Amino acid sequence: MKKTIILGYGNLDRQDDGVAWHILEKVAKLIDRPLPAQIEDCFLDLGENPDLFFDLQLIPEFAEILKDYQRVCFVDAHTGSVENDLNIVPVSTCFQNSPFTHHMTPDTLLCFVDTLYHCVPEAILVSVRGYEFNFDRSLSPATEALAEEASTRIVEWLHAS
């Protein structure tokens, strides 16, 4: 298997916004990987293939991590602004200026990897529709069902090449 990282991001304390953590947990179970001892540990499981990584948001410093991978699967929630509830699309290098101070897209992060390290891993974005964004760590029933499907699709992607 090509060296791969699954990078999930979102706010675990805001219900469906933290769907990426739940998807990483499901993927870990499907591929027989140990889970974090507690939810606060999140995922920072580097040194395996695939590596599993979770953080609150994408930041420019992740470019240094991504340069060492051949494939990246970004995982995030969306609010219905894209066509499908479970949306899986390729990611390409494209700098996107954001009006928000704490917002970076996977496309922009890949642009940083390319600019700084002259390499671009193959990348996809798996985005899952979020329905509820209250202060809670559990998923809404609709997003939970989508997380199950997303996990299966990610494992299929892992074994596809």
N, C-alpha and C positions, 0 to 999 in steps of 0.2 A: 504494500500500500504506500502511495506517495505520502511524504511527511505532511500531516494535516493537523490543523487546529480548528476547534469549534469554539467560537468566541461569542458568548451571549452577553447581553447588556440590558439594563433596565433597573427600575427601582423596586426591589423585592418587597418593600413595605407598602407599595401602592397597588395591591391586588394584581390585576391582569398586566400591569406594566412590568411585573417581575416574571412573566411567563418564560423568559429565556432560562432562568434558573431552574424552573420546573422541567423544562425540556432537557436541559443538561442532565438533570437527575434521572430522567427516564432513559436517555441515551446511555448513561453510565450503567444502568441496570441491564439494558439490552446487550451491552458489549462486555458484561461481567467486570465492571470496574468498581473499585470501592467508592463509597459516597463520603462526603465530608462528615466529620464527627458530629457537627451541629450546623444548623442552617446559617449561622453567622460566619462560619468559615468560608462559605461560598465555595467556588471552585477555583483553584489555582494549581492545576494538576499538570505541570509541565514536565516533560521527560518521558512521556508515553506517546504512542501513536494509535489513535489520535489524541492530541492534548485537549483538555477541557479547561476553559478559562471563562470566568464571569466577572464583570465589574459593573459599576453604576452607569458608566457612559464610555463612549469611545474618546480617546485622547491622543494627541499627536505622538506621545511617547510609545504607543503601541506599534508604531512603524518599526522600531528596533526589534520587537518581538516577531512581527510578521515576516520580516526579511528572511527568516530561517525556514520558512514553510513553502511547500509547493502548492498547497491548497488551503483555503480558508472558508469556513462556513460561518457567516455572521447570523446571529439569531436575535430577534427583537420583536416587540409588540407594535401593532399599528392600530389606529382608531377608526378604521373604515375608510381611510382616504385612498386606499388602493382597491382595485377591482375585486380581488378574491379574499375570502376570510383567511385562507392559508395561501400565502403568496410566496413562490420560490422563483427567484430571478437571478440571472448572472450579474455580477458586479464588475464594472470596469473602472479604469482610472479616469476620474473627472473631478477636478477641483470645484467644489460648490461653496460659494460664499453664503454664510448663514446670518440671518438677522439676530439669531440668538447667541448669547455669549457662551453657553455650555451645550452646543450642539455640533456634532461632527458626523457626517455620513460615512458609510463604508467606502463609497466612491472616493471621497476626499482622503480618507486614510490610506487607501491604495495608491492614490496620487503621491502622497508623502513617501510611501515605500519606494515607489518608482523614482522619484526625484532624489531621494537621499541615498538609496542603495542600488539603483539601476536594475531592479528586478520586480516582477509583479507575479504574485501567486495567483493561480486560478481561484476564483472566488464566487460564492453564491450568497444571497441574502434570503433567509427564511424568516418571513414576518407573519405573525399570527395576530388575528383580530382580537383586540381587548374590548370588553364590554363594560367592565366596572373598574373604577380607579379609586376606590375608597382606601382608607388606612387599614389594610389587612394583608396577611401573607398568603391567604388561600385564593385560589382562582375561581372565577365565576364558572358555573357549569358549562356554558357554551365555549369558553376559552379552554377549559380543562379538556374537552373533547378534541378541540383543535390541537392542543399540545400533544395528545396521544398520537394523532395522525402525523404531526410534524416530526416527532421523535422517530417514528417508523420510516418516514421519508428520508430523514438525515442518515439513518443507518443504511438504508438502501444506497444513498449517494456515496457513503463511505466505501461500500464494497463494489461500486460501479467501475472504479478504475484503480 
